[in-house]
Amino acid sequence: MVLVVGSLNQDLTVPVPRHPRPGETVLGGDLALHPGGKGANQAVAAARMGAAVRMIGRVGADAFGRGLVENLKTEGVDVSGVRALEDAPTGTALIAVGPGGENAIVVSPGANARLRPEDLSPAEFASARVLLLQLEVPLDTVLEAARLGKEAGARVVLNAAPARALPEALLARVDLLVVNEHEAATLLKAAPAETPGAALALARRLSRQVPAAVVTLGEKGLAYAGQEDSGTLPAFPVQAVDTTAAGDAFAGALAAALAEGAALPDALRVGAAAGALAATRPGAQPSLPRRDEVHALLARG
């Protein structure tokens, strides 16, 4: 089972001809509402890959929150760990998508910020094979989740996004760290990698702090480093439409493959294929591919 502890957001997406400069107004296209949040996106991504998935998170007691929970149920995600709060709105993300698929996102955490360490219990982690975490809920909650997951024997995967510095106590409980080039640069106080070789150097530096690390580079592929193996993988060539949830597709599919027992390089190829397919479609959760699509792309590539 893949256990996801993380965020649920209502995404409000607008296509724009270009991203505005400070103080500038740019007219965009039609507003689209999609279910999102890094935690929920990754839960759906793993479920669409065939994994049994359970989600722990918080929403507001409002229409957005009800819709997000119902969507997870439809996707087959166990939502018994998701609670609606009366004193906070559901988290929202304001997303502008440029013509090349690049996005700019502002997140209002809302109820996500009210998921506290004391809300978590050891029993919720008992059957998890992989614990998948991100950084859109409070850091002390992420730390407690990692502690409980580690004690339960789960493989702890941290997608350290959005970018921020991480305490040693959290890194000590992480088995696999997943970051993009900007997040890796933040953690290492280094320049962002622009090539797979540079990303590999960052991954090797990160692997001194955690057992294994992955640095993704979007269309340039990824690099990984662990105690026994390291290397780079090319991206699957696709025409990007909207990259909003490509990283979440990658993380969720990676977690599902690891829960099935795949070796890290094989699981990374699965994740890379899922991320590539997600970038070809608009929206967050609507873009997430299903298992048969991912394996068809793997067979071609």
Wavefront OBJ file of the C-alpha trace (Angstrom):
o trace
v 0.000 0.000 0.000
v 1.154 3.555 -0.792
v 0.322 6.010 1.994
v 0.303 9.676 1.012
v 0.394 12.381 3.683
v -0.027 15.743 2.029
v -2.084 18.498 0.476
v -5.405 18.714 -1.337
v -6.036 21.888 -3.377
v -8.615 23.235 -5.740
v -6.682 24.366 -8.820
v -7.852 27.468 -10.703
v -6.032 27.465 -14.030
v -5.864 30.170 -16.693
v -3.931 29.904 -19.991
v -1.882 33.028 -20.717
v 0.005 34.199 -23.810
v 2.932 34.996 -21.514
v 3.498 35.372 -17.796
v 2.961 38.928 -16.490
v 5.754 41.076 -15.146
v 5.325 42.635 -11.667
v 2.557 45.220 -11.759
v 1.315 44.093 -15.174
v -2.086 42.639 -16.138
v -2.225 40.026 -18.888
v -5.510 38.844 -20.403
v -5.811 35.068 -20.363
v -8.155 32.397 -21.631
v -11.058 30.668 -19.923
v -10.751 29.689 -16.278
v -10.681 25.933 -15.620
v -11.190 24.271 -12.236
v -9.371 21.011 -11.558
v -8.695 18.921 -8.441
v -5.088 19.320 -7.344
v -2.633 19.629 -4.473
v 0.691 17.801 -4.611
v -0.433 15.179 -2.107
v -3.737 14.420 -3.813
v -2.145 14.524 -7.269
v 0.449 11.967 -6.246
v -2.180 9.784 -4.586
v -4.231 9.721 -7.789
v -1.111 9.117 -9.891
v -0.216 6.074 -7.788
v -3.802 4.784 -7.829
v -3.998 5.068 -11.620
v -0.867 2.937 -11.776
v -2.731 0.200 -9.924
v -1.452 0.748 -6.377
v -3.630 0.544 -3.285
v -3.473 4.112 -1.957
v -4.560 5.826 1.243
v -4.527 9.597 1.738
v -4.135 11.607 4.941
v -4.917 15.324 4.672
v -7.289 18.168 5.447
v -9.860 20.155 3.448
v -12.354 22.853 4.371
v -16.011 22.109 5.014
v -16.933 23.776 1.719
v -17.865 22.897 -1.842
v -14.254 22.713 -2.985
v -13.382 20.312 -0.167
v -16.356 18.050 -0.819
v -15.506 17.910 -4.491
v -11.869 17.015 -3.861
v -12.782 14.166 -1.513
v -15.383 12.784 -3.909
v -12.862 12.881 -6.730
v -10.355 10.853 -4.693
v -13.050 8.300 -3.921
v -13.837 8.024 -7.624
v -10.162 7.331 -8.283
v -10.167 4.500 -5.755
v -8.144 6.302 -3.073
v -8.984 5.490 0.548
v -9.971 8.867 2.047
v -10.631 7.708 5.614
v -7.667 9.863 6.667
v -9.017 13.052 5.070
v -11.017 15.330 7.386
v -13.045 18.450 6.651
v -12.399 21.429 8.963
v -15.021 24.035 9.832
v -12.500 26.766 10.658
v -10.442 26.817 7.447
v -11.083 27.002 3.693
v -9.935 24.318 1.315
v -6.494 24.983 -0.106
v -6.386 26.604 -3.522
v -3.766 27.016 -6.237
v -3.816 29.863 -8.762
v -2.076 28.632 -11.919
v -1.092 30.563 -15.049
v -0.043 28.320 -17.942
v 2.054 29.758 -20.765
v 1.950 28.707 -24.427
v 4.842 26.261 -24.015
v 3.226 24.528 -21.060
v 5.364 26.297 -18.449
v 3.435 27.366 -15.375
v 3.544 29.907 -12.554
v 1.681 28.906 -9.394
v 0.554 30.666 -6.212
v -0.777 28.372 -3.464
v -3.050 29.358 -0.589
v -2.683 26.406 1.828
v -5.931 26.873 3.748
v -6.839 23.672 5.603
v -3.580 22.020 4.522
v -1.745 24.228 7.022
v -3.922 22.793 9.832
v -2.684 19.199 9.469
v -0.712 18.871 12.694
v 1.714 16.205 13.981
v -0.742 15.223 16.723
v -3.313 14.404 14.037
v -1.214 11.404 12.956
v -1.306 8.011 14.681
v 0.958 4.946 14.333
v -2.010 2.765 13.342
v -2.468 4.765 10.137
v 1.038 3.804 8.990
v 1.000 0.130 9.931
v 0.261 -1.321 6.481
v 2.205 1.165 4.342
v 4.891 -0.263 2.096
v 5.790 3.161 0.693
v 5.160 6.492 2.429
v 5.022 9.423 0.011
v 5.519 12.947 1.374
v 5.745 16.504 0.001
v 6.110 19.960 1.557
v 2.676 21.584 1.123
v 1.709 20.730 4.724
v 3.583 21.953 7.841
v 7.173 20.773 8.072
v 6.768 19.411 11.602
v 3.893 17.267 10.315
v 6.078 15.939 7.507
v 8.760 15.121 10.069
v 6.312 13.243 12.283
v 4.919 11.343 9.302
v 8.429 10.325 8.278
v 9.137 9.139 11.822
v 5.973 7.062 11.970
v 6.545 5.671 8.495
v 10.103 4.678 9.292
v 9.030 2.989 12.516
v 6.352 1.075 10.588
v 8.945 -0.233 8.129
v 7.755 1.780 5.139
v 10.085 3.100 2.471
v 9.964 6.863 2.985
v 9.947 8.887 -0.239
v 10.098 12.673 0.086
v 9.332 14.915 -2.861
v 10.910 18.045 -1.374
v 8.618 20.547 -3.078
v 8.030 23.431 -2.826
v 11.731 24.175 -2.377
v 12.983 24.904 1.120
v 15.794 23.995 3.494
v 15.257 20.717 5.349
v 16.273 19.769 8.906
v 18.717 16.914 9.435
v 16.094 15.137 11.548
v 13.868 14.808 8.478
v 16.616 13.786 6.059
v 17.695 11.099 8.521
v 14.306 9.409 8.075
v 14.133 9.661 4.271
v 15.013 6.669 2.092
v 14.561 8.358 -1.289
v 14.677 12.100 -1.937
v 13.035 13.387 -5.138
v 13.737 16.969 -6.241
v 13.920 18.997 -9.424
v 16.973 21.059 -10.336
v 15.751 24.149 -8.460
v 14.855 22.239 -5.295
v 18.229 20.487 -5.371
v 19.936 23.861 -5.697
v 18.034 25.148 -2.668
v 19.021 22.158 -0.533
v 22.676 22.299 -1.545
v 22.981 26.090 -1.881
v 24.281 25.519 -5.376
v 23.470 26.670 -8.904
v 20.609 24.778 -10.588
v 21.761 21.977 -12.865
v 21.289 22.621 -16.575
v 22.568 19.287 -17.912
v 22.149 15.627 -16.882
v 25.828 15.548 -15.908
v 25.411 18.512 -13.585
v 22.241 16.950 -12.151
v 24.146 13.740 -11.481
v 26.739 15.697 -9.525
v 23.953 17.206 -7.397
v 22.305 13.811 -6.906
v 25.611 12.362 -5.698
v 26.008 15.210 -3.226
v 22.463 14.666 -1.939
v 23.096 10.929 -1.585
v 25.600 11.742 1.141
v 22.623 12.894 3.234
v 20.044 10.244 2.248
v 20.334 6.661 0.960
v 19.206 7.656 -2.549
v 18.405 10.883 -4.387
v 16.797 11.786 -7.706
v 17.165 15.123 -9.501
v 14.684 15.676 -12.333
v 15.303 18.013 -15.271
v 12.004 17.944 -17.144
v 12.584 17.439 -20.861
v 16.316 16.885 -20.216
v 15.700 13.722 -18.191
v 16.890 12.924 -14.682
v 19.831 11.807 -12.603
v 19.913 9.495 -9.612
v 22.464 8.372 -7.072
v 22.401 5.801 -4.294
v 24.743 3.730 -2.219
v 25.260 1.121 -4.956
v 24.254 2.750 -8.226
v 24.044 6.096 -9.983
v 23.337 7.355 -13.457
v 21.136 9.388 -15.755
v 17.972 8.622 -17.700
v 16.737 10.533 -20.751
v 13.244 11.981 -20.880
v 10.571 10.520 -23.125
v 10.131 13.016 -25.994
v 6.643 14.548 -25.992
v 4.951 17.783 -26.990
v 4.295 19.587 -23.692
v 0.918 21.274 -23.234
v 0.823 21.863 -19.460
v 3.545 20.754 -17.036
v 1.487 21.492 -13.902
v 1.359 17.936 -12.500
v 4.168 16.254 -14.432
v 6.325 16.073 -11.306
v 3.440 14.641 -9.303
v 2.778 12.034 -11.992
v 6.446 11.086 -11.763
v 6.432 10.815 -7.963
v 3.161 8.896 -7.743
v 4.087 6.394 -10.453
v 7.543 5.987 -8.917
v 5.997 5.208 -5.517
v 3.589 2.697 -7.077
v 6.434 0.909 -8.849
v 8.525 0.808 -5.675
v 5.551 -0.610 -3.753
v 5.409 -3.412 -6.345
v 9.057 -4.212 -5.621
v 10.706 -2.631 -8.676
v 14.383 -1.736 -8.489
v 15.050 2.004 -8.376
v 16.258 2.427 -12.013
v 13.196 0.555 -13.301
v 10.859 2.521 -11.049
v 12.430 5.751 -12.296
v 11.674 4.814 -15.928
v 8.047 4.207 -14.948
v 7.934 7.591 -13.248
v 9.582 9.322 -16.199
v 7.030 7.860 -18.618
v 4.140 8.950 -16.402
v 5.533 12.466 -16.056
v 6.012 12.784 -19.804
v 2.441 11.726 -20.543
v 1.040 14.124 -17.920
v 2.796 17.046 -19.602
v 0.869 16.409 -22.822
v -2.524 17.199 -21.237
v -4.024 20.234 -19.461
v -4.848 20.312 -15.761
v -3.403 18.549 -12.758
v -5.266 15.356 -11.907
v -7.045 15.139 -15.299
v -3.597 14.852 -16.932
v -2.389 11.904 -14.857
v -1.926 8.782 -17.001
v -3.150 5.270 -16.312
v -1.069 2.135 -16.066
v -1.752 0.852 -19.591
v -0.745 4.195 -21.126
v 2.488 4.307 -19.161
v 3.466 0.755 -20.063
v 2.629 1.395 -23.721
v 5.041 4.336 -23.718
v 7.679 2.252 -21.950
v 7.314 -0.442 -24.602
v 7.857 2.133 -27.370
v 10.787 3.792 -25.644
l 1 2 3 4 5 6 7 8 9 10 11 12 13 14 15 16 17 18 19 20 21 22 23 24 25 26 27 28 29 30 31 32 33 34 35 36 37 38 39 40 41 42 43 44 45 46 47 48 49 50 51 52 53 54 55 56 57 58 59 60 61 62 63 64 65 66 67 68 69 70 71 72 73 74 75 76 77 78 79 80 81 82 83 84 85 86 87 88 89 90 91 92 93 94 95 96 97 98 99 100 101 102 103 104 105 106 107 108 109 110 111 112 113 114 115 116 117 118 119 120 121 122 123 124 125 126 127 128 129 130 131 132 133 134 135 136 137 138 139 140 141 142 143 144 145 146 147 148 149 150 151 152 153 154 155 156 157 158 159 160 161 162 163 164 165 166 167 168 169 170 171 172 173 174 175 176 177 178 179 180 181 182 183 184 185 186 187 188 189 190 191 192 193 194 195 196 197 198 199 200 201 202 203 204 205 206 207 208 209 210 211 212 213 214 215 216 217 218 219 220 221 222 223 224 225 226 227 228 229 230 231 232 233 234 235 236 237 238 239 240 241 242 243 244 245 246 247 248 249 250 251 252 253 254 255 256 257 258 259 260 261 262 263 264 265 266 267 268 269 270 271 272 273 274 275 276 277 278 279 280 281 282 283 284 285 286 287 288 289 290 291 292 293 294 295 296 297 298 299 300 301
